[in-house]
Every structure is written in structure tokens, then in C-alpha cells.
Amino acid sequence: MDTFIQQVINGLVLGSLYALIALGYTMVYGILNLINFAHGDVLMVGALTALTSILLLKAQFPDLPGWLLMVAGIVVAIPTCVVISLIIERVAYRPLRGAPRLAPLITAIGVSIVLQTVAMLVWGRNYMTFPSLLPSEPIEFFGATVTVTKLVVIGMSALIMIGLMVLVNRSKLGRAMRATAENPRVAGLMGVDPNLVIMITFAIGASLAAVAGVMLAATYSVAHFYMGFMPGLKAFTAAVLGGIGNIPGAMVGGLLLGLIEALGAGYIGELTGGVLGSHYQDVFAFIVLCAVLILRPSGLLGERVADRA
């Protein structure tokens, strides 16, 4: 039971991060039917930008508390990711809105490679250590251990996801987003500016990616130019698992995928004597992806057009 609780905690942390990233995928897809494969690399830029700002602040103000440094890192990362995401939307995606679906997909992959290359030139190839900003003493929880950082990840992700649901379902902006997702031309006739709504959607997705990037780097104490590729790919898997284009589906898919990975790596790794342990946990995510695409291509919650944003 101790092992089970520990793996559930690990899965919730991982799943919360996947859910935050998956929301960016599913929001953009809901409006544009576009898979923004550069989204994971926006996360990477946010993490590295936050790390740079945190190191600069620590050098100038060594007595600042760790939580304040983390908040400062997130505050710097969010506008940086938003600006980059808006530039990507304006330069790479908007001219291709009427093009066949393959063209934006290839463009998204190209943008991803460009971001990775630029990050490698700016921050270098080597892994960078993300400082431990929150208390690292383990907290006992029913025989398992959890750190303050993991609790912050779970709590912050839950608050953000609840806030996003309220925004989409209860606000004027949310109605405009749902209308644009339903039919951009008709929404335009009703006084909604589809270009503005799309830009706001990209900005919200980039903000979520920035927060997820900082939390990911803080959880695993490392940041590098390639760190966004695999989490981005798994978050896409989570979005497909829950139902691409469906916001609740992205949340459920992210949490489920995190739990599947953690429990699979823990129990299957133990049964196989470590042969299929944590080093092979990526396998479980893509087994799930293949199974969902074969058995239920629309995802667990399907795609409800009215909820798309």
C-alpha cells in the first residue's frame, strides 16, 4: 500500500504537468484544428527564461526567499512565452489557415526545431541545474513521502484548471472562444474578432506552458534545450486520450496518463526486476496512445464541439 500511494502521488504530479501542457494543445486545436507541435518547446523556453532570471536575482539579492524567486521566474517566463507564441501564430500559422492540414503540421514541426536550435545557441547544449527553491524536506503521507514542490505542482495545476474552466464556460471571452470554435465566419458576423480570439487562445496556452515548464524544471531540478520535446509529445498523447479539442478531456487525459506511467513504471518495473522500470516509462504512454487510436479514436470523452475553445 505504501508503494501504491507513492506511485499515485508521483502520477498526480506528472499528470498535473501533462494536463497543463495538454490544455494548450486542445485549446488551439479546438479553434484552428491545428496540432501545435511547437508548444512543448515554448514550455522549454519558459523554463530556461525563468532559470536565467532566478540565477540573476539570486546573484543580486542572495537573501530573497525561494518562493519569491520562483514567483519571479514564473512572472518573467509567462510574458516571454506569450510573445513567442504570438509571433509563431502570426508568422507561421496565420498565413496557412486555408492551406491543407499537412502544411501547418509540417510548419509546426519546423518551428519546434527552430526554437530548439535557438535555445541551444543561447543556453548551450549542457543540462542546467534548476535550484531548489522550496523546502526539500520530505513530508510523510500514509507511509509515502511528498515534497513541498510536488504539493505546489498539484495545487497550482488544480487551481489553474478550475480557473480555465470558469473562464471558458462563464465569461464573455469564453463565449467568444466557443463561438469561434463553432464557426469563425458566423462569429465574425456576430461582432467577434476571430483573429483576436485566436491570439488570446495562443496567449493562454503559452501561459500554461510557461507555468508547466517552471514546475517541471523545479520538480526534476534540471533544464535544457531539449526538455520540452518529450513532455510535449506525452501531453499531446494525453489530449488524444481525453479527446482532442475537449478541455475537460485534456485534464482527465493528463491525469490518467501520469497515473498510468507512474504505476506502470513502479509495478511492472518491480515485476520484471527493473528491466521495464522508470527508464522505460515512456513506453507506457505510447502504448496507451496506440490503444486509444485503435479502440476509441475520439478519446475517452469524445469531442463535444460546444465545449471546444
C-alpha angles and dihedrals in degrees: 000000000000089000092048094052091047092052091046090054091048090047093051091051092048092041092051090056092047090049093053091051093042091055089063091053095046096045093054092043091049091060105029104021084233127137104218100207090176089068094092091053091052084058089053092052090051093052094048093044090051091048092052093049092046092052091048092050092047090052093050099036109024093172096061113120117251096242091055091051090052092049089049090050091052091046090055095041097052099060091040092055092043092054092047092047093049091050090050091050094048098043105030108025110028095062089053100050093110095039125102113281094252093064097060090043093055090044090053091053090049092051089051091055091047092052092049092050094048091048090050090052093047101040102020133235099281125097112257123215114238108215121243102249102168128056109287099198109121118244118217114234118176091322095316128097129232132177129222090248092058092048090051090050093052095043096045092046091051092050093047093049092048090048091050092051090051091048094051098042104032109031136077090240090053091053089050090050093050091047092051090048090051097048123339094197095052090044088054090053089053092057099267117133104221094194091054092047091050091049091050089049091053090047093052091047091049091050091053090048091051092053091045091049093053092045092048092051092045092049096051097028094229138096131182141155094266098045096103099056102076097037088048092051092048092047088054087052089051091050090051091045092055096036120281111250093026116107098201087045091057090053094047092043093051094050093045093049092050091050092047092051095046096045092042094050091046103044103026089044089053093048092050095046093251095309091117098028132128092312089066099040090113087070092066093055094054094042086058091048092052092047093050094047090050101041103028114009092179092060132242095297096030122220114296106190094204091062097047117116 
